[in-house]
Amino acid sequence: MGYVLEIAQVALALALAPGLVGLIRWLKARLQNRRGAPPWQPYFELTKLFQKEVVMSNNASWLFRFAPYLIFASTVAVVFLMPLLASPLPFDAIGDLLVVVYLLLLGTFFLALAGLDPGTAFGGMGASREMTVAAIAEPTIALAIFGLALGAGSTNLGRIVTETLADPGVVISPGHLLAFAALFIVTLAETGRLPVDNPATHLELTMIHEAMILEYSGRYLALIEWAAWLKLTIFFTLLANLFLPWGVATTLAPGDLLIAIGALVLKLAALGVVVAIVETRVAKLRLFRVPELLSVSFVLALLAVTSSFLLK
Amino acid sequence: MNTALFAQLVTLSSSVVLLFGITLLWRRSLTAYIDAFRWQSLVLSVLFVLIGYYSNDPELYLVAVFFFALKVIVLPIYLRRLQARVKVVNEIEPYINIATSLILAGLLVLLAYAVTRPLVAVSTLPTRGGLPLAMGLIFVGLLVVVTRKKALTQIVGFLVMENGIALLAALGTYGVPFIIELGVFLDVLMGFLVMQVFVYHIYGTFESIDVNQLSELKH
């Protein structure tokens, strides 16, 4: 039963990811007085991209063809380890938060390699920028979740959720709030959202994510885009379920699972609204100020760990 | 109000106060500095009311009112006026760059946890969780004073440091007697006015409030 649930939650995440991105885009358009494409537009984009022919540069090596599959697979693997719907899961024994962080980093690493591979100027720029961001963002993710892990006494994501459900008062402790703020900033940075990277354009000299995937087309592009949207869903789920775990099922009863699905969709949509508002309100940071923003989140995560360690 | 909830709320608002202190290190514009100071003082006065309510000490309400009037209303207005007069907008380049000073701030807070450890260990007050944060705020304020170049940002750093001391007093002893608190407020106001006069003089002589230039005899 647990294994069926694992498969089901991955299918659910894959199905929800394009909708989440579509929702954010639509909300942003509305907030900026544009009509905007409907929220289900990304599903059409995916279908269309999968049907299109692949055009590749003559200079591209096997790595360029291999990377999209690896990026997609590593992102899907993360979903298996996450407490998406129910919290004690059979795969919890396989990996904890360190595995999650490094699987995410593996995808980022291969994306940067793939950006370098065809030897275009934009790809190289994007790759070097992505690595700059990742170098500060990845330790922050680990540190922020460590802040929670210290309170729960385990680095297992499922355990953190059950412990928080057992002791809800911990949610307003400073450690939790600081870690939430840190992880929120990192979410914006890692998923290429606005103060760090502009997801809406291919035409900016300061683009990061879009610069790396500029050479991709057809099904490869579809896989990379889908993986990026899935990554956004993963980060939102981390924010929602680790910090506000209510609704996550602790048993495998069908009623609880239905509630869990409803709660997950609601939480993701609420975070989507928050991100859309943030993206409308802030301007893009100058590239040289990005490390400063990320060190803010690193310091927040450090303080979160300190306070949950010393105030135990 | 039960003690556990009170302790939780006190630690929470002390962290918010400390966060506004750290915000100073990340922002560049003077307006943002003044705003951060104002919000920090607002949270502090709420904290005074909270402690007064828990410890049943009406004097603390009065302190909160004075604190609010001085630090949320009067000082920010004067700072704005000062800023308009000397026409500075940004802290362009501090002695230590922003990323480093943020990490330094993190380390300073760790240090504060280390130094206040004995204090927290002997204290039985429910407010003891916030003591290291208050000490951390004092250090962060000092860091702002030491690393920023403009006289105005240094003043804000000083005021933030003073907020840290007020927080430490409130958490450590449920507030010092009202008469002493009044004296402190007066001192802060006087100190601020003296610094304001200094800034005007520096500006009048150098046409800039960059304290770097003060070390040169001729200009």
Interface residues (C-beta under 8 A of the other chain):
Chain A: G169 I172 S173 P174 L177 L178 P291 E292 L293 S295 V296 F298 V299 L300 L302 L303 T306 S307 L310 L311
Chain B: A4 Q8 T11 L12 S14 S15 L18 L19 I22 W26 I98 A99 L102 I103 A105 G106 V109 L110 Y113 G129 P132 L133
